[in-house]
Amino acid sequence: MTKDKTATQEALKLAQEVLEKTDKEKYPKLYEAREQTLKATEYNDNQRIRAEQAEEKAKEKYGKKPAEEELPKKPLENETPKNDYSLQDIRALNDVHDEDVETVEKFAQLYEISISEAKKHTDVQAIIKNREELRATAKATTTKGGRHGVSKATGKELLRKFNKSGDVPDSEADLDAMLEAEFQSKKTQ
C-alpha cells in the first residue's frame, strides 16, 4: 500500500468511528454533516482507486504511464525564443533599428513570409519610416546641457528658412512674424 492509500483508509475509518459515536437523535445536524463527510471521503477513495486502475491499464497497454510521456517543451516566459534567421534575413535586418526588429518579425510571422520579404513590404516600410522620423524629431527636440526650453526663431530666421526650403511656419504667430520680417525687408529696399 502506498502512503496515499493508507492515509485515505485511515481517514475513512476515522470518519466512520466519529459518525458512530455521534447521537443522531440529540445532534441531527452534526450527524448529517459527519455523514456527508463520510460519503465524501468514500467517494474520494473510490475515485483514487479508479484512477490507479486506469493508470495500470494504460501502463499495460502503452508501456508507461501517461504522466511519464514526454510533452513538447515550451519555452519559459523569461526565456527568449531562438530565431533561425537565414543569412538573407540577417542582412535585411542589418539596417533596421533595434526597436523596429520585433515589428518586422511579427509581420513576417503573421503573413508567413520571410523577414527579408516582410521588410520589403510597403506597410512595414511605412511603419519603419514613420518611427525613424519620430526618433529624429525626439532627438532634435530634446534639451541639451541644462538649457530650459528652446529659443524661438525670429521673423528674419523664419523668412530665410521659407526662402531657402519653402517651409511654412506651423503657428499663426510665427507666420505673422515671418510676414512682418518680409514687409520690413521690402520697406528698407
WOHUPE-V371041 format. One record per backbone hydrogen bond with DSSP energy under -0.5 kcal/mol. NH is the residue of the N-H (numbers start at 1). CO is the residue of the C=O. If there is no record, write none. Layout:
NH_CO ; NH_CO
//
This chain:
6_2 ; 7_3 ; 8_4 ; 9_5 ; 10_6 ; 11_7 ; 12_8 ; 13_9 ; 14_10 ; 15_11 ; 16_12 ; 17_13 ; 18_14 ; 19_15 ; 20_16 ; 21_17 ; 22_18 ; 22_19 ; 24_22 ; 27_23 ; 31_27 ; 32_28 ; 33_29 ; 34_30 ; 35_31 ; 36_32 ; 37_33 ; 38_34 ; 39_35 ; 40_36 ; 41_37 ; 42_38 ; 43_39 ; 44_40 ; 45_41 ; 46_42 ; 47_43 ; 48_44 ; 49_45 ; 50_46 ; 51_47 ; 52_48 ; 53_49 ; 54_50 ; 55_51 ; 56_52 ; 57_53 ; 58_54 ; 59_55 ; 60_56 ; 61_57 ; 62_58 ; 63_59 ; 68_65 ; 69_65 ; 69_66 ; 79_76 ; 85_83 ; 90_86 ; 91_87 ; 92_88 ; 93_89 ; 94_90 ; 94_91 ; 95_92 ; 96_93 ; 100_97 ; 101_97 ; 101_98 ; 102_98 ; 104_100 ; 105_101 ; 106_102 ; 107_103 ; 108_104 ; 109_105 ; 110_106 ; 111_107 ; 112_108 ; 113_108 ; 118_114 ; 119_115 ; 120_116 ; 121_117 ; 121_118 ; 125_121 ; 126_122 ; 127_123 ; 128_124 ; 129_125 ; 130_126 ; 131_127 ; 132_128 ; 133_129 ; 134_130 ; 135_131 ; 136_132 ; 137_133 ; 138_134 ; 139_135 ; 140_136 ; 141_137 ; 142_138 ; 147_144 ; 149_147 ; 158_154 ; 159_155 ; 160_156 ; 161_157 ; 162_158 ; 163_159 ; 164_160 ; 165_161 ; 166_161 ; 166_162 ; 167_161 ; 175_171 ; 176_172 ; 177_173 ; 178_174 ; 179_175 ; 180_176 ; 181_177 ; 182_178 ; 183_179 ; 184_180 ; 185_181 ; 186_182 ; 187_183 ; 188_184 ; 189_185
//
